[in-house]
Amino acid sequence: MYQYCWFQRTLKLLPEFPTLCPSLLHNLARPGSEHFRPTGVAALSYAVDNKFVPSCGDVSTHELQKLQDFINSHNKLFVLTGAGISTESGIPDYRSEGVGLYATSTNRPVIYADFLKNPSVRQRYWARNFVGWPKFSATQPNRSHYILSDWERKGRIHWLVTQNVDALHYKAGSQNVTELHGSGHRVHCLSCSFQVSRNEVQAMIHELNPGWSVEAVSIGPDGDVDIRADLIKDFQVPKCPSCGGDVKPEITFFGDNVPKSMVHLVLGKMFESDAVLVVGSSLEVYSGYRFISRASSHGMKIAIVNIGPTRGHKHADVKISGRCGDVLQRIHIDVNGVNDVECR
């Protein structure tokens, strides 16, 4: 089942991890870290990186109350998150004004068809991803990820779907998660479908390219960095350990499609829910927007928290323009009629 694929594959693909129970899902992407489960959002400290967070105004008390009333009125939330939730962890998005990749760099994401047919595109991708991987894989969840994990623990979130490939929701402790666009932590063979962890591929690349090194100044939304063409002309691309074929991260590249089976699964989870909450997504990409459109056509209530307008604003009952962490930490989730956590 797609909703459990990250957990199942990680257990199989990462031998450095011991046998883990589902309650430790948040730790799978952090080898060697302490096993713990957050018991209260207020007890956690957060490192907020605002470098890639676009500027925005303050959210009014009236707007926050509307979101609070929305949350209070629904007990089985379907949550859709986008790149905007991870910018506070230091991962840039594509479209944010002034700070997104499109605004700050001529670098553009790889196109699926180009990756399949062009060896030089694969070489360029793997060189950039190899340099960016240590920093990307070490990125930690921010307060928004932990708050949503806490809401799930309290039974308020029925299912969470993320458009991100950074595994930060799992690191924060969320369990009922579908990674709509896959994960940068997994790699598969395009010929025989052999699966391997991204950490193992990193070791393979080190062996293929002894002494090759380029400093990563900043990472892109999918974990790559910008590298001059002359620096990668001799870079050796990893191949499948099983058949020698070309390998690709289990990420839905631009120009590719989300599998229909995953779309149907996500729609099923959404229709089991009683409302939709969008966090940190402009909904410009159809793969995410389609769920908001379908929810609206079925009369489901929708709330959106994002900096700036979104493609889904016309469908939303509650619209808040603000930083995800700033907004979510001011929402209270009642457990048995008692405010369990104070987040101010």
C-alpha positions as CSV (number, residue, x, y, z in Angstrom):
1,M,0.0,0.0,0.0
2,Y,1.4,3.4,-0.9
3,Q,0.6,5.0,2.4
4,Y,3.1,2.7,4.1
5,C,5.7,2.4,1.4
6,W,8.2,4.7,3.0
7,F,8.2,2.8,6.2
8,Q,8.4,-0.6,4.6
9,R,11.1,0.3,2.1
10,T,13.2,2.1,4.7
11,L,13.2,-1.0,7.0
12,K,14.3,-3.1,4.0
13,L,16.8,-0.7,2.4
14,L,18.6,0.8,5.4
15,P,20.5,-1.9,7.2
16,E,22.0,0.5,9.6
17,F,18.6,0.8,11.3
18,P,17.5,-1.8,13.9
19,T,14.1,-3.3,13.8
20,L,11.8,-0.4,14.6
21,C,8.2,-0.2,15.5
22,P,5.9,2.3,13.8
23,S,6.0,4.7,16.7
24,L,9.6,5.4,15.8
25,L,8.9,6.3,12.2
26,H,10.1,9.8,12.8
27,N,13.6,8.5,13.5
28,L,14.1,6.5,10.3
29,A,15.7,9.3,8.4
30,R,18.0,10.2,11.3
31,P,20.6,7.4,11.8
32,G,22.1,7.5,15.2
33,S,19.8,10.0,16.7
34,E,18.0,9.5,20.0
35,H,14.7,7.6,19.9
36,F,12.0,9.8,21.3
37,R,8.5,10.8,20.6
38,P,7.4,14.4,21.2
39,T,4.9,14.5,24.1
40,G,4.0,18.2,23.7
41,V,4.8,20.8,21.1
42,A,5.5,23.4,23.8
43,A,8.3,21.2,25.1
44,L,10.2,21.3,21.9
45,S,12.7,24.0,20.8
46,Y,12.8,25.0,17.1
47,A,15.6,26.3,14.9
48,V,13.8,28.6,12.5
49,D,15.7,29.4,9.3
50,N,14.0,32.3,7.5
51,K,16.4,32.7,4.6
52,F,14.0,31.1,2.2
53,V,10.8,32.3,3.9
54,P,9.2,35.2,1.9
55,S,8.2,38.3,3.7
56,C,4.6,38.6,4.9
57,G,2.4,40.7,7.2
58,D,1.1,39.8,10.6
59,V,-2.0,37.6,10.9
60,S,-4.9,39.3,12.7
61,T,-6.6,37.8,15.7
62,H,-9.8,37.7,13.7
63,E,-8.2,35.5,11.0
64,L,-6.7,33.2,13.6
65,Q,-10.0,32.8,15.3
66,K,-11.6,31.8,12.0
67,L,-8.9,29.1,11.6
68,Q,-9.4,28.0,15.3
69,D,-13.1,27.7,14.7
70,F,-12.5,25.7,11.6
71,I,-10.2,23.3,13.5
72,N,-12.6,23.0,16.4
73,S,-15.5,22.1,14.0
74,H,-13.7,19.1,12.4
75,N,-12.3,15.9,14.0
76,K,-10.9,14.1,10.9
77,L,-8.7,16.5,9.0
78,F,-7.1,15.8,5.7
79,V,-3.9,17.8,5.6
80,L,-2.0,18.7,2.3
81,T,1.4,20.2,2.8
82,G,3.7,21.8,0.2
83,A,7.2,23.3,0.0
84,G,6.2,26.3,2.1
85,I,6.1,24.2,5.2
86,S,9.8,23.2,4.8
87,T,11.2,26.7,4.1
88,E,11.6,27.3,7.8
89,S,13.9,24.3,7.9
90,G,16.2,25.9,5.4
91,I,14.9,24.2,2.2
92,P,13.9,26.7,-0.5
93,D,10.8,26.3,-2.6
94,Y,10.5,27.0,-6.3
95,R,8.0,29.9,-6.6
96,S,8.2,32.2,-3.6
97,E,8.7,35.8,-4.6
98,G,12.3,37.0,-4.0
99,V,13.6,33.9,-2.2
100,G,12.4,30.9,-4.3
101,L,14.6,29.0,-6.8
102,Y,13.0,30.7,-9.8
103,A,13.6,34.1,-8.3
104,T,17.2,33.6,-7.2
105,S,18.8,31.2,-9.7
106,T,18.9,30.2,-13.3
107,N,19.1,26.6,-12.2
108,R,15.9,24.7,-13.1
109,P,14.7,21.2,-12.0
110,V,15.4,18.2,-14.2
111,I,12.7,17.2,-16.6
112,Y,11.7,13.5,-16.5
113,A,12.0,12.8,-20.2
114,D,15.4,14.5,-20.4
115,F,16.7,12.3,-17.5
116,L,15.5,9.2,-19.2
117,K,17.0,9.8,-22.6
118,N,20.1,12.0,-22.0
119,P,23.2,10.5,-20.2
120,S,24.6,14.0,-19.7
121,V,21.5,15.1,-17.9
122,R,21.8,12.1,-15.6
123,Q,25.4,12.9,-15.0
124,R,24.6,16.5,-14.2
125,Y,21.7,15.5,-11.9
126,W,23.7,12.9,-9.9
127,A,26.7,15.2,-9.5
128,R,24.6,18.0,-8.1
129,N,22.6,15.7,-5.9
130,F,25.7,14.0,-4.6
131,V,27.1,17.3,-3.4
132,G,23.8,18.5,-1.9
133,W,22.8,15.2,-0.2
134,P,24.7,15.5,3.1
135,K,23.1,18.9,3.8
136,F,19.7,17.9,2.5
137,S,19.5,14.6,4.3
138,A,20.6,16.3,7.6
139,T,17.8,18.9,7.5
140,Q,15.6,18.7,10.5
141,P,11.8,19.3,11.0
142,N,10.6,22.7,12.1
143,R,7.8,23.6,14.4
144,S,5.1,23.1,11.8
145,H,6.1,19.5,11.2
146,Y,6.1,18.8,14.9
147,I,2.8,20.6,15.5
148,L,1.1,18.5,12.8
149,S,2.6,15.3,14.2
150,D,1.2,16.3,17.6
151,W,-2.2,16.9,16.1
152,E,-2.1,13.4,14.6
153,R,-1.1,11.9,17.9
154,K,-4.2,13.6,19.5
155,G,-6.4,12.1,16.8
156,R,-7.3,15.3,15.0
157,I,-5.5,14.5,11.7
158,H,-6.9,11.5,9.8
159,W,-4.3,11.6,7.0
160,L,-1.5,13.8,5.8
161,V,-0.3,14.1,2.2
162,T,2.9,16.0,1.4
163,Q,4.1,17.2,-1.9
164,N,7.7,17.4,-0.4
165,V,10.4,14.8,-0.9
166,D,12.4,15.7,2.3
167,A,10.9,13.1,4.7
168,L,10.6,15.8,7.4
169,H,7.0,14.8,8.4
170,Y,8.4,11.3,9.2
171,K,11.3,12.7,11.1
172,A,8.8,14.8,13.2
173,G,6.8,11.7,14.1
174,S,3.8,11.7,11.7
175,Q,2.8,8.2,10.7
176,N,-0.3,8.4,8.5
177,V,1.5,10.0,5.6
178,T,1.5,9.7,1.8
179,E,4.5,11.2,0.0
180,L,2.7,12.3,-3.2
181,H,5.9,13.1,-5.1
182,G,8.0,10.3,-3.6
183,S,11.1,10.7,-1.5
184,G,14.7,11.7,-2.1
185,H,15.7,9.0,0.5
186,R,14.9,6.2,-1.9
187,V,16.4,5.2,-5.3
188,H,15.3,2.6,-7.8
189,C,16.6,1.0,-11.0
190,L,14.8,2.1,-14.2
191,S,15.5,-1.3,-15.8
192,C,14.9,-3.9,-13.1
193,S,13.1,-1.9,-10.4
194,F,15.8,-2.8,-7.8
195,Q,15.5,-0.6,-4.8
196,V,18.3,0.9,-2.7
197,S,18.6,3.6,-0.1
198,R,19.9,7.0,-1.1
199,N,22.6,6.7,1.6
200,E,23.9,3.6,0.0
201,V,24.0,5.3,-3.4
202,Q,26.0,8.1,-1.8
203,A,28.6,5.5,-0.7
204,M,28.6,4.1,-4.3
205,I,29.3,7.5,-5.7
206,H,32.2,8.1,-3.3
207,E,33.8,4.8,-4.5
208,L,33.3,5.8,-8.2
209,N,34.7,9.3,-7.8
210,P,37.6,9.2,-5.3
211,G,38.9,12.6,-4.5
212,W,36.1,14.4,-6.4
213,S,34.7,17.2,-4.3
214,V,32.7,20.4,-4.8
215,E,31.5,22.6,-1.9
216,A,27.8,23.0,-1.5
217,V,26.9,26.6,-0.9
218,S,23.1,26.1,-0.8
219,I,20.7,23.3,-1.7
220,G,17.7,23.3,-4.0
221,P,14.2,22.3,-3.2
222,D,15.0,18.6,-4.2
223,G,18.4,18.5,-2.6
224,D,20.7,19.4,-5.5
225,V,23.1,22.3,-5.9
226,D,24.3,24.4,-8.8
227,I,27.6,23.2,-10.3
228,R,29.6,24.5,-13.3
229,A,29.6,22.1,-16.2
230,D,33.4,21.9,-16.4
231,L,33.5,20.5,-12.9
232,I,31.3,17.5,-13.7
233,K,32.7,16.3,-17.1
234,D,34.6,13.4,-15.4
235,F,32.0,12.6,-12.8
236,Q,31.0,8.9,-12.8
237,V,27.3,8.1,-12.5
238,P,26.1,5.4,-10.2
239,K,24.5,2.3,-11.7
240,C,22.1,-0.4,-10.4
241,P,24.0,-2.9,-8.1
242,S,21.8,-5.6,-9.5
243,C,21.7,-5.2,-13.3
244,G,23.9,-2.3,-14.1
245,G,21.0,-0.1,-15.3
246,D,20.4,3.5,-14.8
247,V,19.1,4.6,-11.4
248,K,16.7,7.4,-10.4
249,P,15.5,8.7,-7.1
250,E,11.9,7.8,-6.3
251,I,10.8,11.3,-7.0
252,T,8.2,12.4,-9.4
253,F,10.2,14.7,-11.6
254,F,8.7,17.6,-13.6
255,G,6.9,16.2,-16.6
256,D,6.2,12.8,-14.9
257,N,2.8,11.8,-13.4
258,V,1.8,10.6,-9.9
259,P,0.7,7.0,-10.2
260,K,-3.1,6.6,-10.6
261,S,-3.1,4.0,-7.7
262,M,-1.7,6.7,-5.4
263,V,-4.2,9.3,-6.5
264,H,-7.0,6.9,-5.8
265,L,-5.7,6.1,-2.4
266,V,-5.3,9.7,-1.5
267,L,-8.8,10.5,-2.7
268,G,-10.1,7.7,-0.6
269,K,-8.4,9.1,2.5
270,M,-9.7,12.6,1.7
271,F,-13.3,11.4,1.4
272,E,-12.9,9.6,4.8
273,S,-12.1,12.9,6.3
274,D,-14.4,15.7,7.3
275,A,-12.4,18.8,6.1
276,V,-9.3,19.8,4.3
277,L,-6.4,21.9,5.6
278,V,-3.7,23.1,3.2
279,V,-0.4,24.2,4.8
280,G,2.4,25.8,2.8
281,S,1.3,25.2,-0.8
282,S,0.5,27.5,-3.6
283,L,-1.3,24.6,-5.3
284,E,0.1,25.7,-8.6
285,V,1.0,22.1,-9.5
286,Y,-2.0,20.1,-10.6
287,S,-1.0,17.0,-8.7
288,G,-1.9,18.7,-5.4
289,Y,-4.5,21.1,-6.7
290,R,-6.7,18.3,-8.0
291,F,-7.5,17.2,-4.4
292,I,-8.7,20.7,-3.4
293,S,-10.8,20.9,-6.5
294,R,-12.4,17.5,-5.8
295,A,-13.0,18.4,-2.2
296,S,-14.7,21.6,-3.1
297,S,-17.0,19.8,-5.7
298,H,-18.0,17.4,-2.9
299,G,-18.9,20.2,-0.5
300,M,-16.0,19.7,1.9
301,K,-14.8,22.7,4.0
302,I,-11.3,23.9,3.1
303,A,-8.8,26.1,5.0
304,I,-5.5,27.3,3.5
305,V,-2.5,28.6,5.4
306,N,0.2,29.9,3.0
307,I,2.2,33.1,2.4
308,G,0.4,34.8,-0.5
309,P,-2.5,33.7,-2.7
310,T,-2.9,30.2,-4.0
311,R,-4.6,28.5,-6.9
312,G,-7.1,27.1,-4.5
313,H,-8.2,30.3,-2.8
314,K,-11.5,30.3,-4.7
315,H,-12.4,27.0,-3.1
316,A,-11.4,27.9,0.5
317,D,-13.6,28.8,3.4
318,V,-10.7,30.1,5.5
319,K,-7.7,31.8,3.9
320,I,-4.7,32.9,6.0
321,S,-1.5,34.5,4.6
322,G,1.2,34.0,7.1
323,R,4.2,31.8,8.0
324,C,3.1,28.3,8.7
325,G,4.9,28.0,12.0
326,D,3.7,31.3,13.3
327,V,0.0,30.4,12.5
328,L,0.0,26.8,13.6
329,Q,1.6,27.4,17.0
330,R,-1.2,29.7,17.9
331,I,-3.9,27.1,17.3
332,H,-5.1,25.0,20.2
333,I,-6.2,21.4,19.9
334,D,-8.6,20.2,22.7
335,V,-8.3,16.7,24.0
336,N,-11.4,15.6,25.9
337,G,-12.4,19.2,26.2
338,V,-9.2,20.4,27.8
339,N,-6.5,22.5,26.1
340,D,-3.6,20.1,26.1
341,V,-0.9,22.3,24.7
342,E,-0.4,26.1,25.0
343,C,1.5,27.3,21.9
344,R,2.0,31.1,21.8
